[in-house]
Amino acid sequence: MSSATHAQRRMSLVQMHVAVILAGGTGLFPKYLATSPMVTACVRCFFGAATLFLIARVLGISLRLDRGRTLVAFMLSGVILAFHWFAFFQAIAVSTVAIGVLGFGSLTLFSTFLEPLVFRERLRAVDVATGALVVAGLLLITPEFDLGNTHTQGLLWGIASGFLYAIFFLITRSSVRAVPPVTVAMYQQGFAGVVLLPLVWTTVGATSGRDWATLLLLGVVFTGLMQWMVASSLRHIKVQTGSVLLSLEPVYAILLAWALLSERPDLRTVAGGVLLCGAVLWTSLRPRRSA
């Protein structure tokens, strides 16, 4: 391997780490914004789509879609993405960053069982074991089975966001093949914003100047730029390596919330998080099932 290739790989690893930190930082924004979770999700998607559009134009990435079926897939996945972001921000708004991001970690559970079902792949014993780890982690995080408890509400919203993202991932995997990742993300974010806009139209005008600036930061840096960094870094590192690094997102989110919001997770949350992150890392590191 040439020195130039080594340098590219090192830069890609740095890019991916920065992107994962940005992804983890996304969960802090509901604590700084006075806007509702639905307004936050809607405006974030529009700013993110606009940023990805500009990146695509500057880098000469094609925005054309060759098939109408691909456009329909983008529209459908955009609808799912819209309500995923709403559920994710709602989870954090009503509870804590740690509970919200760890509830979203249920994505691994849903993906483990839905992917073989949709793509007619064999469910292995190791997949069941992974699911059991995730369930154990979620049970540890749950403070009590009381819908009046805000942490329980936050966990349920987080689980809903994980389920919706698993569906979003499956639609994307089954429908998108040769379209550049930046183009995929731009269309999906754009359609997600369009879906949410009628639901927030009457309230978005009350957003303060400070919140608009915060939403701009969320959409441009923590959405558009973050997704571009992930896509570009995967040109020089393995997808498996990228998956392992992305699995650190909840860790970064919890550490950032602890440092910036003084949200110190309790022992049960830490124990549940260890099980959840362990399941994600196990999923990322084990050999891929054949097609």
Backbone bond lengths (Angstrom), bond angles and torsions (degrees), N, CA, C in turn:
res aa  C-N    CA-C-N  psi(-1)  N-CA   C-N-CA  omega(-1)  CA-C   N-CA-C  phi
1 M - - - 1.462 - - 1.516 109.27 -
2 S 1.328 118.51 130.93 1.447 122.40 -176.82 1.524 110.47 -72.31
3 S 1.389 114.31 162.89 1.460 118.54 179.57 1.523 110.81 -64.32
4 A 1.349 116.03 -33.05 1.464 119.17 178.81 1.529 110.56 -63.50
5 T 1.338 115.79 -39.99 1.456 119.88 179.70 1.524 110.70 -67.57
6 H 1.337 116.44 -40.25 1.461 120.38 175.60 1.524 110.32 -58.84
7 A 1.332 116.17 -45.12 1.462 120.89 -179.34 1.527 110.79 -63.29
8 Q 1.337 116.85 -40.45 1.461 120.64 178.71 1.523 110.88 -64.04
9 R 1.338 116.09 -40.63 1.461 118.99 -179.47 1.528 110.62 -67.00
10 R 1.333 116.73 -41.24 1.470 119.44 178.58 1.528 110.39 -62.19
11 M 1.338 115.36 -43.54 1.462 118.79 179.46 1.525 111.05 -63.95
12 S 1.336 116.67 -38.63 1.458 120.47 179.26 1.529 111.23 -65.56
13 L 1.335 116.78 -38.09 1.468 120.14 177.56 1.531 110.55 -65.06
14 V 1.345 116.34 -40.97 1.465 120.13 176.84 1.523 109.83 -62.93
15 Q 1.348 116.11 -44.15 1.462 120.74 178.30 1.520 111.43 -57.77
16 M 1.320 115.67 -44.97 1.456 119.59 -177.49 1.524 110.95 -65.77
17 H 1.336 117.22 -41.09 1.465 120.01 177.80 1.525 110.70 -61.36
18 V 1.333 117.08 -44.25 1.467 120.70 178.76 1.524 110.12 -62.13
19 A 1.334 116.22 -42.01 1.465 120.59 179.60 1.522 111.15 -61.88
20 V 1.332 116.75 -40.48 1.472 120.22 -179.48 1.534 110.22 -68.08
21 I 1.321 117.17 -38.10 1.467 120.36 175.93 1.528 110.18 -62.56
22 L 1.345 116.30 -42.44 1.466 119.95 177.15 1.524 110.88 -62.91
23 A 1.338 116.07 -41.81 1.463 119.76 178.20 1.530 110.66 -61.36
24 G 1.335 115.97 -41.36 1.461 119.53 177.13 1.522 112.11 -64.85
25 G 1.331 115.91 -36.72 1.466 120.14 179.47 1.507 113.84 -68.28
26 T 1.334 117.44 -19.86 1.461 121.24 178.90 1.521 111.71 -55.52
27 G 1.335 115.87 -37.72 1.457 120.07 -176.74 1.520 114.79 -67.32
28 L 1.324 118.04 -13.42 1.453 120.37 -178.83 1.527 112.43 -82.78
29 F 1.331 117.36 -21.04 1.462 120.34 -171.23 1.526 114.36 -61.85
30 P 1.350 120.46 -38.55 1.470 118.10 177.99 1.525 113.81 -57.40
31 K 1.335 116.74 -23.82 1.458 119.97 -179.93 1.527 112.15 -79.69
32 Y 1.330 117.35 -18.38 1.461 121.60 -179.13 1.532 112.55 -101.43
33 L 1.334 117.28 -12.92 1.456 121.50 -174.02 1.523 111.47 -103.18
34 A 1.345 115.18 142.53 1.458 119.92 174.45 1.522 111.03 -90.70
35 T 1.323 117.68 -6.33 1.463 121.31 -179.34 1.528 110.22 -74.84
36 S 1.333 116.00 158.45 1.460 120.62 177.16 1.528 109.66 -71.23
37 P 1.336 118.25 157.63 1.466 120.50 177.84 1.531 113.13 -55.83
38 M 1.337 117.76 -33.51 1.462 119.76 -178.78 1.524 110.77 -71.65
39 V 1.335 117.89 -40.43 1.469 121.11 176.29 1.522 109.67 -64.60
40 T 1.329 116.38 -42.73 1.466 120.73 178.52 1.522 110.86 -58.00
41 A 1.332 116.71 -47.05 1.459 120.90 -179.52 1.519 111.47 -64.12
42 C 1.334 117.62 -43.40 1.464 121.81 -177.59 1.521 111.65 -63.25
43 V 1.326 117.11 -52.57 1.464 120.56 -176.47 1.523 110.15 -66.71
44 R 1.330 116.54 -38.23 1.470 119.54 177.44 1.524 110.80 -57.50
45 C 1.325 117.22 -44.36 1.468 120.80 -178.14 1.533 111.46 -63.24
46 F 1.325 117.08 -42.17 1.467 119.68 -179.95 1.525 111.65 -65.61
47 F 1.325 116.88 -45.81 1.463 120.11 178.79 1.534 110.68 -64.82
48 G 1.329 116.30 -39.20 1.458 119.54 178.24 1.511 112.03 -64.50
49 A 1.340 117.24 -44.22 1.467 121.25 179.27 1.525 110.90 -62.84
50 A 1.337 116.93 -41.90 1.465 120.34 179.42 1.525 110.89 -63.37
51 T 1.321 116.71 -40.40 1.471 120.62 178.63 1.523 111.19 -64.11
52 L 1.325 116.89 -44.42 1.465 121.20 179.27 1.526 110.85 -65.60
53 F 1.334 117.71 -35.19 1.464 121.16 176.20 1.536 110.26 -61.71
54 L 1.326 116.74 -46.04 1.467 120.26 179.92 1.529 111.21 -65.12
55 I 1.330 117.19 -40.39 1.465 120.73 178.11 1.525 109.95 -61.84
56 A 1.339 116.74 -44.04 1.465 120.69 179.95 1.521 111.12 -62.18
57 R 1.324 117.09 -41.77 1.468 120.13 -179.47 1.529 111.34 -67.10
58 V 1.323 116.93 -42.66 1.466 120.70 -179.48 1.521 111.27 -64.77
59 L 1.341 117.23 -40.37 1.463 121.55 -177.22 1.525 113.08 -88.20
60 G 1.326 117.22 -0.93 1.460 120.31 179.23 1.514 113.83 71.30
61 I 1.330 117.65 28.16 1.467 121.99 178.99 1.525 109.25 -82.74
62 S 1.297 116.45 131.96 1.462 120.88 -176.91 1.533 111.66 -67.91
63 L 1.328 114.86 138.05 1.458 121.09 176.97 1.527 111.26 -108.27
64 R 1.323 116.17 5.49 1.459 120.31 -177.75 1.534 110.95 -77.32
65 L 1.317 114.19 146.23 1.459 120.88 174.94 1.525 107.19 -117.02
66 D 1.325 116.31 127.35 1.461 120.95 -175.09 1.524 113.45 -82.50
67 R 1.322 117.19 -20.84 1.461 119.43 -174.76 1.518 110.87 -129.90
68 G 1.336 115.60 139.60 1.452 119.92 176.09 1.502 112.13 -63.77
69 R 1.345 116.44 -29.56 1.458 121.08 179.53 1.524 110.64 -62.41
70 T 1.338 116.51 -36.70 1.461 120.34 178.49 1.518 110.41 -64.81
71 L 1.328 117.25 -40.70 1.464 121.09 178.75 1.523 110.41 -62.63
72 V 1.321 116.93 -42.20 1.470 120.68 178.25 1.529 110.38 -62.00
73 A 1.336 116.27 -40.25 1.470 120.26 178.30 1.527 110.44 -63.38
74 F 1.336 116.65 -40.61 1.462 120.08 177.69 1.521 111.08 -63.77
75 M 1.318 116.79 -40.97 1.460 120.31 179.54 1.530 110.84 -63.79
76 L 1.331 116.06 -45.71 1.464 120.17 -179.90 1.523 111.00 -64.23
77 S 1.334 116.92 -45.49 1.465 119.81 179.57 1.523 110.90 -66.75
78 G 1.342 117.12 -30.61 1.458 120.16 176.19 1.516 112.15 -64.11
79 V 1.340 116.75 -39.31 1.466 120.96 176.63 1.533 110.20 -61.52
80 I 1.329 115.90 -46.87 1.467 120.28 179.46 1.522 110.80 -62.91
81 L 1.341 116.16 -43.27 1.465 120.80 -179.12 1.528 111.10 -61.70
82 A 1.334 116.24 -39.26 1.462 120.40 -178.80 1.525 111.07 -57.46
83 F 1.317 117.12 -48.51 1.459 119.82 -176.44 1.533 111.56 -79.68
84 H 1.343 117.03 -21.88 1.461 118.79 170.65 1.524 110.27 -62.36
85 W 1.347 116.44 -47.13 1.467 119.26 -177.95 1.527 110.81 -65.99
86 F 1.329 116.42 -38.14 1.465 118.73 177.20 1.529 110.40 -60.73
87 A 1.338 116.71 -48.12 1.464 120.55 -178.90 1.529 111.01 -62.89
88 F 1.337 117.32 -39.07 1.466 121.45 -179.41 1.532 110.86 -64.14
89 F 1.330 116.68 -48.97 1.460 120.02 -179.61 1.528 111.45 -68.14
90 Q 1.333 117.35 -33.89 1.457 121.08 177.09 1.528 110.48 -64.71
91 A 1.330 116.66 -40.22 1.460 121.01 179.44 1.523 111.08 -58.38
92 I 1.324 115.91 -43.79 1.467 120.10 -177.65 1.523 111.01 -75.38
93 A 1.335 116.23 -35.37 1.463 119.95 -178.76 1.524 111.77 -63.89
94 V 1.342 117.84 -36.76 1.468 119.76 -175.78 1.525 112.69 -92.40
95 S 1.337 118.09 -12.74 1.473 119.55 -178.93 1.524 109.64 -132.51
96 T 1.321 117.30 -121.68 1.457 121.77 179.33 1.523 109.57 -127.89
97 V 1.322 115.46 165.49 1.466 120.51 178.00 1.527 109.73 -60.89
98 A 1.331 117.36 -44.01 1.472 121.41 -177.53 1.522 111.01 -59.02
99 I 1.330 117.24 -49.15 1.469 120.28 -177.56 1.527 110.55 -66.51
100 G 1.329 117.38 -39.06 1.457 120.56 179.46 1.518 112.75 -62.76
101 V 1.345 116.63 -49.33 1.473 118.96 -176.82 1.525 111.48 -71.97
102 L 1.331 117.21 -32.67 1.465 118.74 178.45 1.529 111.12 -73.69
103 G 1.329 117.19 -33.29 1.462 119.52 173.06 1.513 110.70 -62.58
104 F 1.330 116.39 -40.28 1.465 120.87 175.81 1.527 110.80 -62.12
105 G 1.337 117.16 -24.77 1.460 121.19 177.98 1.513 113.28 -62.05
106 S 1.346 117.14 -12.67 1.462 120.40 174.89 1.528 111.27 -63.80
107 L 1.324 116.85 -11.38 1.465 121.75 173.87 1.523 110.99 -47.92
108 T 1.334 116.60 -41.66 1.465 120.97 179.92 1.521 111.46 -60.25
109 L 1.333 116.36 -41.39 1.460 120.92 179.39 1.533 110.67 -62.63
110 F 1.320 116.05 -50.52 1.461 119.88 -177.31 1.527 111.53 -65.84
111 S 1.339 116.99 -40.87 1.465 120.19 179.57 1.523 111.03 -64.59
112 T 1.334 115.87 -38.73 1.466 120.69 -177.89 1.522 111.97 -58.87
113 F 1.327 116.71 -39.10 1.463 119.71 -175.31 1.533 113.06 -97.54
114 L 1.333 117.93 -29.25 1.461 119.83 -178.26 1.524 112.61 -79.65
115 E 1.346 117.07 -37.19 1.464 119.73 -176.32 1.533 112.59 -61.35
116 P 1.326 119.45 -48.65 1.471 118.47 176.69 1.525 112.48 -61.14
117 L 1.326 116.70 -34.46 1.461 120.36 -179.35 1.525 110.94 -67.25
118 V 1.328 117.04 -45.64 1.470 121.55 -177.20 1.521 111.59 -70.97
119 F 1.342 116.44 -42.13 1.468 120.21 -174.61 1.530 112.89 -100.21
120 R 1.341 115.95 11.50 1.463 121.84 176.21 1.529 111.91 54.71
121 E 1.328 114.30 46.22 1.460 121.13 176.86 1.522 108.45 -104.06
122 R 1.314 115.89 154.61 1.460 120.93 -176.05 1.526 111.09 -74.56
123 L 1.333 116.08 130.93 1.459 121.38 174.83 1.515 108.53 -85.09
124 R 1.326 116.47 118.89 1.459 121.41 -176.19 1.524 111.26 -96.81
125 A 1.318 115.05 164.06 1.467 120.39 179.78 1.525 111.03 -59.52
126 V 1.341 116.64 -35.32 1.459 120.31 -179.68 1.523 110.43 -65.49
127 D 1.343 117.46 -30.95 1.464 120.66 177.10 1.527 110.60 -67.13
128 V 1.323 116.34 -41.74 1.465 121.00 178.07 1.530 110.18 -63.36
129 A 1.330 116.49 -40.42 1.462 120.95 178.88 1.528 110.65 -63.53
130 T 1.335 116.35 -39.68 1.466 120.58 177.42 1.525 110.23 -61.82
131 G 1.329 115.95 -45.15 1.456 120.09 178.16 1.512 112.23 -61.07
132 A 1.332 116.89 -38.57 1.461 120.68 178.99 1.530 111.15 -64.14
133 L 1.336 116.97 -38.13 1.465 120.86 176.75 1.519 111.03 -61.53
134 V 1.337 115.83 -44.10 1.462 120.22 -179.19 1.527 110.51 -63.80
135 V 1.326 117.15 -44.77 1.464 121.00 179.44 1.530 110.52 -61.34
136 A 1.331 116.40 -42.63 1.464 120.01 178.38 1.527 110.92 -61.93
137 G 1.328 116.20 -41.41 1.458 120.40 178.14 1.518 111.87 -62.61
138 L 1.331 116.97 -43.33 1.461 120.99 179.78 1.525 111.48 -65.53
139 L 1.329 117.17 -38.34 1.461 120.48 178.37 1.525 111.21 -64.95
140 L 1.335 116.49 -36.28 1.463 119.76 178.19 1.528 111.31 -67.62
141 I 1.335 116.02 -38.23 1.461 119.75 -177.59 1.524 111.27 -70.12
142 T 1.347 116.86 -33.10 1.459 120.92 -176.76 1.530 110.75 -62.31
143 P 1.338 118.77 116.81 1.468 120.49 -177.60 1.527 111.97 -68.71
144 E 1.324 116.20 -42.26 1.461 122.85 176.91 1.521 107.31 -167.09
145 F 1.328 116.67 151.82 1.457 120.49 -178.94 1.528 109.80 -84.12
146 D 1.337 114.50 68.77 1.459 121.99 -178.37 1.528 107.70 -133.21
147 L 1.330 116.93 114.94 1.458 120.65 -177.70 1.521 112.45 -66.39
148 G 1.321 116.91 -13.82 1.456 120.40 175.89 1.521 112.59 -80.62
149 N 1.329 117.10 -12.81 1.463 121.92 179.02 1.532 108.98 -81.94
150 T 1.327 117.40 126.27 1.466 120.45 -175.78 1.534 112.00 -65.49
151 H 1.333 117.02 -32.45 1.466 119.10 178.13 1.528 110.77 -68.34
152 T 1.335 116.87 -37.76 1.462 119.72 175.56 1.530 110.44 -64.17
153 Q 1.326 116.51 -42.48 1.465 120.58 176.73 1.531 110.51 -59.66
154 G 1.335 115.76 -45.13 1.459 119.77 -179.74 1.512 111.95 -61.76
155 L 1.335 116.92 -40.39 1.454 120.40 179.46 1.530 110.78 -65.24
156 L 1.331 116.99 -41.44 1.464 120.48 179.73 1.528 111.24 -65.28
157 W 1.326 117.16 -41.06 1.466 119.96 175.36 1.525 110.43 -63.68
158 G 1.341 116.61 -39.13 1.466 119.84 178.11 1.515 111.74 -63.77
159 I 1.336 116.69 -41.74 1.464 120.87 177.34 1.529 110.16 -63.41
160 A 1.343 116.44 -40.15 1.472 119.76 177.32 1.525 110.74 -61.28
161 S 1.334 116.51 -40.51 1.470 119.33 179.15 1.527 110.76 -66.14
162 G 1.342 117.24 -35.79 1.461 120.56 177.07 1.512 112.12 -66.05
163 F 1.349 116.34 -41.91 1.459 120.76 178.14 1.529 110.89 -62.86
164 L 1.327 117.20 -45.96 1.462 121.03 -179.75 1.532 111.13 -63.28
165 Y 1.338 116.39 -37.74 1.466 117.75 -179.82 1.524 111.03 -71.35
166 A 1.321 117.97 -30.97 1.465 120.47 175.47 1.534 109.92 -63.35
167 I 1.342 116.99 -42.85 1.465 121.15 176.47 1.523 110.30 -63.41
168 F 1.336 115.96 -43.68 1.473 121.63 177.83 1.530 110.94 -57.71
169 F 1.325 116.01 -44.35 1.464 120.68 -179.71 1.525 111.10 -63.85
170 L 1.320 117.19 -42.37 1.463 120.82 -178.28 1.527 111.28 -66.00
171 I 1.324 117.15 -40.19 1.468 120.17 177.37 1.525 110.03 -63.63
172 T 1.328 116.29 -42.99 1.468 120.13 -179.47 1.520 110.43 -64.31
173 R 1.334 116.76 -44.53 1.463 119.89 -178.29 1.526 111.61 -63.11
174 S 1.321 117.45 -38.84 1.461 120.61 -174.34 1.525 113.05 -80.09
175 S 1.341 117.62 -16.83 1.460 119.84 -171.46 1.519 114.88 -115.64
176 V 1.318 117.97 -21.63 1.463 120.93 -172.74 1.523 109.68 -114.02
177 R 1.310 116.37 124.18 1.456 120.45 -179.13 1.538 111.24 -120.77
178 A 1.344 116.20 -66.64 1.460 119.74 -170.49 1.533 113.31 -100.15
179 V 1.329 118.46 3.28 1.460 120.71 -178.62 1.528 109.60 -77.27
180 P 1.358 118.90 133.31 1.465 120.77 179.32 1.527 111.69 -57.08
181 P 1.331 117.97 140.81 1.472 120.81 -177.26 1.525 113.81 -55.81
182 V 1.335 117.68 -38.03 1.459 120.18 179.74 1.527 110.38 -63.10
183 T 1.333 116.21 -40.28 1.460 120.85 178.53 1.524 110.93 -65.47
184 V 1.320 116.37 -43.36 1.465 121.25 177.62 1.527 110.26 -56.80
185 A 1.327 116.18 -51.40 1.463 120.84 -176.89 1.526 111.21 -63.88
186 M 1.353 117.28 -37.71 1.464 120.03 -179.42 1.524 111.44 -62.38
187 Y 1.330 117.04 -48.29 1.457 120.35 179.95 1.525 111.50 -64.20
188 Q 1.323 116.64 -42.90 1.464 119.33 -178.17 1.521 111.74 -65.31
189 Q 1.337 117.03 -43.74 1.467 119.90 177.64 1.526 110.69 -63.87
190 G 1.339 116.31 -40.94 1.461 119.91 -179.85 1.518 112.64 -62.93
191 F 1.319 116.64 -46.92 1.466 120.07 178.93 1.526 110.89 -64.85
192 A 1.333 117.31 -36.52 1.465 120.02 178.00 1.527 110.69 -61.56
193 G 1.331 116.70 -42.63 1.463 120.30 177.51 1.520 112.26 -62.87
194 V 1.338 116.35 -41.07 1.466 121.04 179.54 1.530 110.65 -63.33
195 V 1.335 117.06 -39.82 1.469 121.22 179.84 1.526 110.99 -62.89
196 L 1.332 117.12 -41.47 1.462 120.87 -175.51 1.526 113.34 -81.67
197 L 1.328 117.54 -22.70 1.461 120.56 -173.47 1.533 113.59 -56.03
198 P 1.344 120.73 -46.68 1.473 118.83 179.23 1.528 113.36 -61.05
199 L 1.336 117.01 -24.77 1.456 120.86 -177.54 1.527 112.47 -81.28
200 V 1.336 117.10 -17.09 1.471 120.12 -176.72 1.525 111.93 -121.02
201 W 1.332 116.59 3.79 1.455 120.33 -171.86 1.531 112.65 -56.54
202 T 1.315 116.64 -38.58 1.469 120.19 -175.71 1.523 113.01 -79.80
203 T 1.325 117.48 -14.74 1.467 119.62 -176.29 1.521 113.69 -111.24
204 V 1.336 117.76 -19.94 1.461 119.59 -175.12 1.521 111.51 -65.58
205 G 1.329 117.39 -25.98 1.460 120.26 -179.44 1.512 113.22 -67.83
206 A 1.330 117.50 -19.72 1.466 121.01 -179.82 1.525 112.65 -84.41
207 T 1.322 116.96 2.14 1.468 120.71 -178.72 1.521 110.39 -66.97
208 S 1.319 116.80 132.81 1.471 121.38 -178.68 1.518 111.19 -75.92
209 G 1.336 115.25 163.75 1.457 120.11 178.52 1.518 112.11 -60.78
210 R 1.333 116.89 -38.05 1.465 120.76 178.76 1.517 110.70 -63.39
211 D 1.340 115.59 -42.62 1.464 118.80 -179.86 1.528 111.23 -68.15
212 W 1.339 117.88 -36.05 1.464 119.72 176.66 1.531 110.53 -61.25
213 A 1.332 116.67 -40.99 1.466 120.02 179.10 1.527 110.79 -65.55
214 T 1.337 116.59 -39.54 1.462 120.16 178.45 1.518 111.28 -67.64
215 L 1.333 116.85 -40.27 1.462 121.17 177.47 1.529 111.20 -65.53
216 L 1.321 116.32 -36.55 1.467 120.06 176.83 1.528 109.92 -62.45
217 L 1.323 117.05 -43.75 1.464 121.36 177.17 1.525 110.22 -61.50
218 L 1.335 117.39 -44.54 1.462 122.25 179.28 1.525 111.02 -60.80
219 G 1.322 116.75 -45.14 1.459 120.11 -175.85 1.518 114.27 -74.53
220 V 1.334 116.56 -41.27 1.468 120.08 -175.56 1.518 111.64 -79.20
221 V 1.327 117.06 -54.09 1.471 121.15 -173.20 1.520 111.78 -85.30
222 F 1.350 116.81 -49.39 1.462 120.94 -172.55 1.525 113.14 -87.25
223 T 1.338 117.49 0.90 1.462 120.79 176.31 1.521 110.76 -126.10
224 G 1.338 116.63 -70.45 1.457 119.95 -176.68 1.516 113.28 -61.97
225 L 1.335 116.44 -54.87 1.463 120.21 -178.97 1.524 111.35 -63.46
226 M 1.321 117.08 -39.71 1.465 120.82 179.80 1.523 111.18 -61.52
227 Q 1.344 117.30 -45.56 1.461 119.98 -179.02 1.524 111.66 -67.02
228 W 1.332 117.04 -36.27 1.472 119.77 176.69 1.527 110.65 -64.74
229 M 1.332 117.45 -40.04 1.465 120.73 -179.69 1.521 110.98 -64.45
230 V 1.330 116.97 -39.26 1.466 119.97 177.01 1.516 110.37 -63.16
231 A 1.346 115.88 -48.17 1.469 120.48 -177.54 1.518 111.89 -62.64
232 S 1.332 117.65 -43.74 1.457 120.58 -176.62 1.531 111.78 -73.07
233 S 1.332 117.91 -33.10 1.466 119.99 -179.30 1.519 111.54 -68.34
234 L 1.343 117.38 -29.59 1.462 120.80 -178.29 1.523 112.45 -71.37
235 R 1.321 117.92 -4.79 1.467 120.15 174.50 1.523 111.44 -73.33
236 H 1.340 117.53 -22.71 1.460 120.44 -173.76 1.527 113.74 -123.66
237 I 1.333 118.21 -2.43 1.462 120.63 174.70 1.526 108.39 -128.31
238 K 1.322 116.35 158.72 1.451 120.40 -179.08 1.525 110.64 -69.00
239 V 1.331 115.33 148.97 1.453 120.31 176.86 1.524 109.87 -59.16
240 Q 1.341 117.00 -37.81 1.464 120.37 179.17 1.518 110.77 -61.49
241 T 1.346 117.14 -42.10 1.461 120.88 177.26 1.514 110.43 -61.85
242 G 1.332 116.12 -43.43 1.454 120.18 178.07 1.517 112.06 -61.93
243 S 1.336 117.16 -38.82 1.457 121.13 -179.93 1.524 111.24 -64.40
244 V 1.331 116.17 -40.83 1.471 120.28 179.02 1.523 110.02 -63.29
245 L 1.339 116.47 -44.08 1.462 119.88 -179.84 1.532 110.84 -65.57
246 L 1.328 116.86 -41.11 1.461 120.29 179.40 1.526 111.72 -64.59
247 S 1.336 117.02 -26.92 1.460 119.67 179.52 1.532 111.78 -69.07
248 L 1.335 116.98 -10.72 1.463 120.63 177.56 1.527 112.47 -83.30
249 E 1.342 117.14 -2.22 1.469 120.70 -177.26 1.532 112.94 -54.07
250 P 1.352 120.03 -47.48 1.470 118.23 179.11 1.527 113.00 -61.54
251 V 1.326 116.78 -34.22 1.465 120.19 179.22 1.524 110.29 -63.16
252 Y 1.335 115.87 -47.95 1.470 119.97 178.91 1.527 110.41 -63.10
253 A 1.331 117.58 -40.85 1.464 120.92 -178.90 1.528 110.80 -61.24
254 I 1.330 116.56 -45.02 1.464 120.62 -178.57 1.526 110.75 -67.07
255 L 1.329 116.92 -42.25 1.463 119.97 179.05 1.525 111.66 -64.75
256 L 1.342 117.01 -40.85 1.466 120.32 178.35 1.526 110.91 -65.65
257 A 1.347 116.77 -40.48 1.467 120.03 178.58 1.525 110.72 -65.25
258 W 1.325 116.74 -36.90 1.462 121.39 177.96 1.535 110.11 -65.19
259 A 1.345 116.55 -43.98 1.462 121.00 -176.35 1.530 112.53 -74.61
260 L 1.337 117.18 -39.87 1.464 120.39 -171.28 1.518 113.97 -100.46
261 L 1.336 117.12 -25.06 1.458 120.38 -177.03 1.523 112.77 -117.16
262 S 1.340 116.39 -0.45 1.472 122.03 -177.50 1.527 111.88 57.47
263 E 1.347 117.04 31.28 1.465 122.08 175.68 1.530 108.14 -90.63
264 R 1.313 114.99 92.08 1.457 119.76 -179.10 1.520 109.72 -89.57
265 P 1.338 118.08 117.15 1.463 119.83 -177.50 1.528 111.22 -68.55
266 D 1.346 116.06 144.83 1.456 119.07 177.53 1.534 109.94 -80.62
267 L 1.331 115.30 175.91 1.464 120.42 -173.88 1.526 111.82 -62.95
268 R 1.348 117.95 -39.10 1.467 120.89 179.74 1.526 110.50 -62.69
269 T 1.330 116.46 -43.02 1.464 120.32 179.85 1.517 110.72 -63.93
270 V 1.337 116.44 -41.60 1.472 120.50 178.88 1.529 109.99 -62.84
271 A 1.339 116.83 -45.46 1.466 120.60 -179.21 1.530 110.82 -63.08
272 G 1.329 116.55 -43.82 1.460 119.88 177.46 1.515 111.53 -64.29
273 G 1.333 116.07 -39.06 1.466 120.16 178.39 1.516 112.28 -64.17
274 V 1.337 116.69 -37.69 1.466 120.10 177.87 1.529 110.46 -62.40
275 L 1.332 116.75 -42.61 1.470 120.22 178.70 1.530 111.10 -65.27
276 L 1.336 116.46 -44.03 1.465 120.12 -179.70 1.515 111.68 -64.36
277 C 1.335 116.38 -49.45 1.467 119.69 -179.80 1.525 110.81 -64.92
278 G 1.347 116.44 -34.87 1.453 119.44 176.59 1.516 111.64 -62.56
279 A 1.343 116.41 -40.46 1.473 120.23 178.34 1.519 110.81 -64.60
280 V 1.346 116.43 -40.65 1.471 120.09 179.73 1.525 110.87 -65.62
281 L 1.331 116.53 -44.36 1.463 119.91 179.11 1.526 110.98 -63.82
282 W 1.311 116.49 -40.47 1.463 121.07 178.34 1.529 109.78 -61.01
283 T 1.326 115.89 -44.68 1.459 120.08 178.25 1.520 111.50 -61.79
284 S 1.343 116.57 -39.46 1.466 120.98 -177.60 1.521 112.79 -71.80
285 L 1.340 117.33 -33.43 1.455 120.84 -171.25 1.532 113.28 -91.31
286 R 1.331 117.18 -25.87 1.462 117.29 -175.52 1.518 110.87 -72.89
287 P 1.338 118.19 154.72 1.456 121.48 -179.11 1.522 111.99 -57.50
288 R 1.344 115.79 142.40 1.448 121.21 -179.65 1.520 111.86 -71.79
289 R 1.335 116.11 142.52 1.466 119.07 174.97 1.527 108.69 -70.76
290 S 1.304 115.52 145.28 1.463 119.93 -179.27 1.506 110.41 -71.28
291 A 1.342 116.17 156.88 1.461 120.57 -178.56 1.503 109.83 -68.95
